[in-house]
Amino acid sequence: MDVVGKHLPVMLDRCVELLAPALDRQGAIMVDGTLGLGGHAEALLRSLPGVTVVGIDRDAEALALAATRLETFRKRFIAHHAEFDDIEGALARVGAQRADGILLDLGVSSLQIDEAERGFSYSQDAPLDMRMDRGGSRTAADVLRDEPEEEIVRILKEYGEERYARRIARAIVRRREVSPLARSGELVGLIRASIPAAARSEGGNPAKRTFQALRIAVNDELILLGTTLPRAVARLAVGGRIVVLSYHSLEDRLVKRTLVEASEVRAPRGMPVIREEDRPYLRLLVKGAEKASEAEVEANPRSRSVRLRAAERIREGWAA
Ligand SMILES: C[S@@+](CC[C@H](N)C(=O)[O-])C[C@H]1O[C@@H](n2cnc3c(N)ncnc32)[C@H](O)[C@@H]1O
């Protein structure tokens, strides 16, 4: 099967269901900030005949594959090679200022994981690259060669929740004094050797957390998400909807903070009248964060860690 056919979009029906009320009219504009292989975009284009989708991705290869997949919809689909904080630029491509729908399906695509030479996978030996945008600046090998030990500890602890962050960072620094790590296989070997023997067989591959942490650091994933969320809310039309799928607790925390804050009344509790400027900008569409069903997790293991949050813009005045 080809890469496009093999990829299963996460919580697909739920995303369409949540976005559809804002997109079900002629001329509606949808920004898919994480186009990937275009799975969500295709479902939206198929079920909502009046919508135009601008698909953003920083990965030129994913954009090209998605553009081929969405060829039938070429009059209603535009690919935009950028970071997802460029929602303004994406909207400008279709002469719009506001979006009726915005989707962020965070993290890496199955294309990126499956292509061994991109270095995202701990199960295949490859150069330690991990850049989503291959034109981007630093690779995972650069991070491991250049960052001070304390920063490597922080990355592994914060982004990977790695218990043995200090031991692994120490081993990386010792090793680079001889020669820098260049390949994923070398890093996997080093991680195995630096953690206690009993931990080597606990809870899956012991390299998993370090690889996730490095990927997040190389691609500045949390920094970009933090700047993008308020901008996304600012670019939503009143009545427009945003859906975000996160796969990491730190991502979900950022999403929760922005969406929940914007959906709260700003005045102190008990005020008899709520002033216009204190009214919320958003209405939450789901209670808390939704998870994938057991059946979906069974069919698509990637959906195991997903947390979906969604909101609707209910008034003007939000400035990012
Ligand atoms: C999980 S995949 C999206 C899959 C897509 N929803 C589908 O159904 O095929 C995430 C995609 O977002 C892209 N991406 C992640 N962070 C990005 C960012 N900051 N700016 C632009 N694209 C980003 C990745 O390159 C990847 O292709």
The ligand as an ORCA input file, in Angstrom:
! r2SCAN-3c Opt
* xyz 0 1
  C       0.067     14.315     12.429
  S       0.539     14.977     10.934
  C      -0.968     15.516     10.227
  C      -1.745     14.438      9.544
  C      -2.958     14.942      8.786
  N      -3.956     15.482      9.663
  C      -3.535     13.860      7.921
  O      -4.680     13.473      8.132
  O      -2.838     13.380      7.032
  C       1.283     16.480     11.389
  C       1.860     17.275     10.234
  O       2.038     18.604     10.707
  C       3.261     19.106     10.267
  N       3.697     20.077     11.261
  C       4.003     19.842     12.556
  N       4.349     20.982     13.163
  C       4.239     21.965     12.231
  C       4.452     23.376     12.243
  N       4.892     23.999     13.358
  N       4.224     24.069     11.118
  C       3.788     23.442      9.986
  N       3.587     22.107      9.900
  C       3.807     21.385     11.013
  C       4.180     17.908     10.160
  O       5.187     18.150      9.193
  C       3.209     16.800      9.745
  O       3.186     16.634      8.353
*
